Amino acid sequence: MKPSIAIGTDHAGFKQKEMLLTFLKEEGYHFHDFGTHSEESVDYPDFAHAVANAIEKKEYEIGILLCGSGNGVVMAANKHKNIRAALCWNVEIAELAKKHNNANIICLPSRFISNRKAKKMIKAFLTTEFEGGRHEKRVLKIEK
């Protein structure tokens, strides 16, 4: 069964998010778009918190966040309990974030990756399983 997805971005990631929405729809995923809905300047924490809240409340299983560098959204999302947001810039990092860290939100640096790479990273993140085992105890140590 495919996971449900919460997705959000600031103005810098708007165009890439729109492309990803089409991709997710074509792949048959259920998702909710938390915005933004234009290229007008907005504050990235507003969208990072909305997506993280939805994951935290178990309304959605996986989150996708975008901003110019990816740093702002990853910092804001990781302020939430039980959120493991990972800044990813290639497919291998996206896979390892899920496989070893059980990340539940992938954060993309929209100004630094192509749409093609973004799709590949999202596909890898959504289809990779957490390995558990020795990684489980490490993930449990993340929360204080």
Backbone as CSV, one residue per row, in Angstrom:
resi,resn,N_x,N_y,N_z,CA_x,CA_y,CA_z,C_x,C_y,C_z
1,MET,0.842,-1.192,0.000,0.000,0.000,0.000,0.883,1.250,0.000
2,LYS,0.532,2.212,-0.806,1.310,3.439,-0.923,1.001,4.371,0.245
3,PRO,2.045,5.028,0.779,1.820,5.937,1.914,1.099,7.215,1.492
4,SER,0.338,7.783,2.414,-0.285,9.083,2.181,0.765,10.160,2.423
5,ILE,0.679,11.253,1.673,1.747,12.251,1.638,1.210,13.648,1.923
6,ALA,1.932,14.368,2.775,1.708,15.799,2.990,2.861,16.511,2.297
7,ILE,2.558,17.528,1.487,3.597,18.233,0.747,3.434,19.735,0.916
8,GLY,4.558,20.425,1.037,4.526,21.871,1.177,5.825,22.508,0.734
9,THR,5.746,23.783,0.442,6.906,24.524,-0.038,6.727,26.016,0.200
10,ASP,7.831,26.723,0.095,7.751,28.179,0.027,7.773,28.571,-1.449
11,HIS,7.906,29.851,-1.719,7.889,30.355,-3.090,9.028,29.797,-3.950
12,ALA,10.195,29.538,-3.344,11.349,29.062,-4.104,11.138,27.666,-4.668
13,GLY,10.324,26.869,-4.004,10.073,25.511,-4.470,8.748,25.326,-5.174
14,PHE,8.011,26.414,-5.369,6.660,26.311,-5.917,6.601,25.565,-7.251
15,LYS,7.412,25.955,-8.220,7.347,25.317,-9.543,7.706,23.836,-9.455
16,GLN,8.710,23.500,-8.664,9.096,22.099,-8.522,8.005,21.303,-7.805
17,LYS,7.382,21.910,-6.816,6.268,21.236,-6.121,5.136,20.941,-7.088
18,GLU,4.803,21.878,-7.949,3.726,21.669,-8.915,4.044,20.485,-9.838
19,MET,5.303,20.381,-10.247,5.733,19.249,-11.073,5.607,17.951,-10.279
20,LEU,6.005,17.979,-8.999,5.930,16.781,-8.158,4.479,16.360,-7.897
21,LEU,3.574,17.304,-7.800,2.160,16.956,-7.614,1.651,16.148,-8.800
22,THR,2.021,16.563,-10.003,1.639,15.818,-11.202,2.257,14.421,-11.170
23,PHE,3.516,14.341,-10.815,4.224,13.064,-10.715,3.544,12.144,-9.691
24,LEU,3.240,12.659,-8.507,2.600,11.851,-7.459,1.225,11.353,-7.910
25,LYS,0.492,12.222,-8.575,-0.834,11.837,-9.079,-0.697,10.714,-10.103
26,GLU,0.255,10.851,-11.026,0.484,9.816,-12.049,0.908,8.489,-11.419
27,GLU,1.620,8.548,-10.295,2.093,7.350,-9.606,1.034,6.742,-8.678
28,GLY,-0.111,7.427,-8.533,-1.216,6.887,-7.756,-1.148,7.143,-6.255
29,TYR,-0.430,8.171,-5.834,-0.334,8.494,-4.409,-1.472,9.414,-3.980
30,HIS,-1.922,9.239,-2.736,-2.879,10.150,-2.104,-2.042,11.218,-1.397
31,PHE,-2.334,12.484,-1.648,-1.547,13.561,-1.033,-2.418,14.770,-0.751
32,HIS,-1.885,15.620,0.120,-2.516,16.912,0.385,-1.455,17.985,0.195
33,ASP,-1.795,19.007,-0.557,-0.900,20.133,-0.838,-1.146,21.237,0.188
34,PHE,-0.177,21.439,1.075,-0.284,22.471,2.106,0.180,23.832,1.615
35,GLY,0.496,23.955,0.334,0.890,25.240,-0.230,2.398,25.404,-0.267
36,THR,2.823,26.496,-0.668,2.165,27.679,-1.124,1.617,27.447,-2.526
37,HIS,0.794,28.379,-2.979,0.108,28.181,-4.238,0.487,29.211,-5.297
38,SER,1.639,29.854,-5.094,2.138,30.807,-6.090,3.619,31.077,-5.797
39,GLU,4.224,31.890,-6.636,5.634,32.258,-6.447,5.786,33.532,-5.610
40,GLU,4.680,34.021,-5.066,4.735,35.206,-4.207,5.494,34.856,-2.926
41,SER,6.365,35.741,-2.488,7.216,35.497,-1.325,6.394,35.165,-0.073
42,VAL,6.792,34.062,0.582,6.147,33.598,1.813,7.222,33.116,2.782
43,ASP,6.831,32.788,3.991,7.761,32.331,5.018,7.757,30.807,5.084
44,TYR,8.904,30.190,4.791,9.005,28.728,4.738,8.579,28.022,6.022
45,PRO,8.793,28.584,7.240,8.365,27.841,8.438,6.867,27.552,8.475
46,ASP,6.064,28.427,7.904,4.615,28.218,7.916,4.247,26.896,7.245
47,PHE,4.896,26.576,6.161,4.583,25.361,5.397,5.272,24.145,5.996
48,ALA,6.464,24.336,6.520,7.169,23.231,7.189,6.392,22.785,8.421
49,HIS,5.898,23.737,9.196,5.125,23.386,10.392,3.801,22.713,10.030
50,ALA,3.162,23.171,8.969,1.891,22.552,8.556,2.090,21.084,8.166
51,VAL,3.127,20.812,7.390,3.408,19.431,6.982,3.826,18.594,8.185
52,ALA,4.720,19.123,9.013,5.185,18.377,10.194,4.032,18.088,11.149
53,ASN,3.135,19.053,11.341,1.962,18.825,12.195,1.104,17.681,11.662
54,ALA,0.914,17.642,10.357,0.089,16.596,9.753,0.721,15.220,9.935
55,ILE,2.037,15.138,9.865,2.735,13.870,10.085,2.680,13.517,11.574
56,GLU,2.925,14.502,12.411,2.923,14.305,13.865,1.562,13.784,14.357
57,LYS,0.495,14.300,13.776,-0.866,13.890,14.159,-1.312,12.619,13.452
58,LYS,-0.424,12.055,12.622,-0.691,10.819,11.869,-1.824,10.977,10.849
59,GLU,-2.039,12.204,10.381,-3.003,12.437,9.309,-2.427,11.964,7.975
60,TYR,-1.092,12.032,7.859,-0.362,11.562,6.689,0.855,10.805,7.178
61,GLU,1.363,9.895,6.335,2.488,9.056,6.743,3.846,9.648,6.383
62,ILE,3.926,10.317,5.255,5.191,10.828,4.729,5.018,12.298,4.358
63,GLY,6.086,13.079,4.549,6.070,14.472,4.153,7.130,14.766,3.113
64,ILE,6.815,15.727,2.270,7.763,16.262,1.295,7.755,17.767,1.478
65,LEU,8.953,18.323,1.727,9.096,19.767,1.875,10.160,20.278,0.914
66,LEU,9.926,21.471,0.392,10.879,22.098,-0.497,11.072,23.551,-0.102
67,CYS,12.275,24.039,-0.263,12.560,25.465,-0.213,13.837,25.672,-1.022
68,GLY,14.326,26.887,-1.104,15.485,27.161,-1.946,16.674,26.264,-1.658
69,SER,17.098,26.218,-0.397,18.257,25.404,-0.014,17.858,24.103,0.680
70,GLY,16.626,24.016,1.125,16.168,22.868,1.901,16.476,22.998,3.384
71,ASN,17.403,23.883,3.724,17.820,24.027,5.121,16.727,24.598,6.017
72,GLY,16.029,25.602,5.562,14.998,26.221,6.394,13.889,25.255,6.766
73,VAL,13.386,24.523,5.775,12.279,23.608,6.059,12.719,22.429,6.923
74,VAL,13.944,21.932,6.724,14.410,20.808,7.545,14.572,21.243,8.999
75,MET,15.072,22.452,9.224,15.232,22.956,10.599,13.881,23.124,11.278
76,ALA,12.927,23.713,10.578,11.597,23.944,11.164,10.883,22.619,11.435
77,ALA,10.915,21.710,10.491,10.212,20.432,10.648,10.778,19.625,11.813
78,ASN,12.085,19.642,11.981,12.706,18.840,13.030,12.476,19.379,14.435
79,LYS,11.794,20.483,14.573,11.399,20.990,15.897,10.218,20.195,16.459
80,HIS,9.568,19.413,15.619,8.379,18.665,16.011,8.737,17.293,16.559
81,LYS,7.969,16.859,17.544,8.162,15.540,18.162,7.904,14.436,17.136
82,ASN,8.766,13.440,17.150,8.672,12.271,16.272,8.815,12.575,14.783
83,ILE,9.351,13.742,14.470,9.635,14.073,13.074,11.120,13.851,12.838
84,ARG,11.394,13.149,11.757,12.771,12.919,11.322,12.853,13.391,9.878
85,ALA,13.100,14.691,9.732,13.192,15.303,8.408,14.643,15.258,7.944
86,ALA,14.831,14.890,6.679,16.170,14.744,6.121,16.344,15.628,4.895
87,LEU,17.404,16.412,4.903,17.773,17.214,3.741,18.497,16.291,2.765
88,CYS,17.955,16.135,1.587,18.512,15.204,0.598,18.853,15.942,-0.691
89,TRP,19.976,15.576,-1.278,20.404,16.214,-2.525,20.747,15.214,-3.617
90,ASN,20.646,13.913,-3.310,20.789,12.905,-4.357,20.025,11.645,-3.952
91,VAL,19.918,10.714,-4.872,19.112,9.509,-4.656,19.665,8.676,-3.504
92,GLU,20.978,8.531,-3.442,21.572,7.699,-2.389,21.276,8.247,-0.994
93,ILE,21.355,9.553,-0.838,21.048,10.170,0.463,19.571,9.962,0.801
94,ALA,18.693,10.095,-0.186,17.256,9.883,0.042,16.987,8.447,0.503
95,GLU,17.638,7.487,-0.137,17.467,6.086,0.257,17.993,5.834,1.662
96,LEU,19.178,6.350,1.963,19.770,6.130,3.286,18.987,6.827,4.391
97,ALA,18.407,7.978,4.087,17.594,8.684,5.082,16.449,7.802,5.550
98,LYS,15.860,7.061,4.625,14.757,6.168,4.960,15.289,4.864,5.544
99,LYS,16.267,4.257,4.874,16.786,2.940,5.225,17.433,2.912,6.610
100,HIS,18.236,3.922,6.935,18.993,3.924,8.182,18.426,4.844,9.261
101,ASN,17.717,5.912,8.852,17.239,6.901,9.825,15.734,6.926,9.981
102,ASN,15.028,6.118,9.204,13.572,6.083,9.233,12.970,7.484,9.104
103,ALA,13.558,8.279,8.208,13.057,9.636,7.978,11.606,9.577,7.536
104,ASN,10.809,10.524,8.031,9.413,10.567,7.617,9.090,11.830,6.812
105,ILE,10.067,12.701,6.648,9.928,13.865,5.769,11.220,14.012,4.972
106,ILE,11.082,14.150,3.664,12.219,14.448,2.810,12.173,15.934,2.470
107,CYS,13.313,16.593,2.576,13.415,18.021,2.288,14.346,18.209,1.093
108,LEU,13.868,18.951,0.110,14.616,19.129,-1.126,15.071,20.575,-1.318
109,PRO,16.315,20.765,-1.793,16.834,22.096,-2.101,16.486,22.487,-3.541
110,SER,15.338,23.051,-3.756,14.798,23.281,-5.100,15.706,24.080,-6.025
111,ARG,16.451,25.009,-5.472,17.313,25.835,-6.324,18.563,25.092,-6.796
112,PHE,18.791,23.884,-6.284,20.035,23.179,-6.573,19.848,21.806,-7.210
113,ILE,18.597,21.394,-7.450,18.364,20.090,-8.080,17.382,20.246,-9.237
114,SER,17.553,19.412,-10.241,16.662,19.434,-11.404,15.348,18.730,-11.057
115,ASN,14.351,18.969,-11.877,13.078,18.272,-11.704,13.264,16.766,-11.860
116,ARG,14.098,16.367,-12.788,14.360,14.938,-13.007,14.956,14.309,-11.754
117,LYS,15.938,14.987,-11.157,16.563,14.462,-9.939,15.558,14.452,-8.792
118,ALA,14.741,15.484,-8.682,13.731,15.546,-7.619,12.790,14.349,-7.712
119,LYS,12.326,14.026,-8.912,11.436,12.874,-9.089,12.119,11.575,-8.686
120,LYS,13.360,11.403,-9.092,14.100,10.182,-8.740,14.279,10.068,-7.230
121,MET,14.575,11.189,-6.575,14.762,11.178,-5.129,13.460,10.857,-4.410
122,ILE,12.373,11.452,-4.849,11.069,11.200,-4.236,10.678,9.731,-4.422
123,LYS,10.876,9.209,-5.617,10.535,7.811,-5.863,11.357,6.895,-4.955
124,ALA,12.655,7.171,-4.833,13.520,6.365,-3.968,13.064,6.459,-2.515
125,PHE,12.765,7.648,-2.042,12.341,7.856,-0.657,11.039,7.119,-0.371
126,LEU,10.104,7.193,-1.301,8.788,6.593,-1.089,8.790,5.073,-1.191
127,THR,9.775,4.506,-1.867,9.779,3.053,-2.064,10.818,2.322,-1.218
128,THR,11.649,3.057,-0.512,12.661,2.433,0.344,12.056,2.155,1.716
129,GLU,12.383,1.003,2.268,11.891,0.609,3.590,12.974,0.820,4.649
130,PHE,12.553,1.123,5.858,13.460,1.220,7.008,13.994,-0.170,7.307
131,GLU,15.305,-0.291,7.468,15.925,-1.591,7.732,15.724,-2.077,9.159
132,GLY,15.514,-1.170,10.093,15.382,-1.590,11.488,16.692,-2.155,11.994
133,GLY,16.609,-3.236,12.787,17.819,-3.867,13.306,18.676,-2.895,14.095
134,ARG,19.962,-2.871,13.776,20.886,-2.012,14.517,20.535,-0.528,14.389
135,HIS,19.799,-0.174,13.327,19.409,1.222,13.119,18.263,1.636,14.041
136,GLU,17.446,0.680,14.452,16.289,0.964,15.309,16.717,1.636,16.613
137,LYS,17.711,1.079,17.286,18.139,1.656,18.570,18.703,3.063,18.386
138,ARG,19.333,3.311,17.254,19.885,4.647,16.983,18.772,5.654,16.750
139,VAL,17.771,5.256,15.996,16.641,6.141,15.747,15.911,6.468,17.043
140,LEU,15.791,5.478,17.929,15.116,5.717,19.210,15.887,6.702,20.081
141,LYS,17.173,6.850,19.870,17.985,7.800,20.634,17.868,9.230,20.137
142,ILE,17.224,9.436,19.015,17.089,10.791,18.462,16.234,11.667,19.367
143,GLU,15.096,11.155,19.788,14.214,11.911,20.697,14.825,11.945,22.084
144,LYS,14.824,13.108,22.704,15.326,13.226,24.077,14.262,12.840,25.055
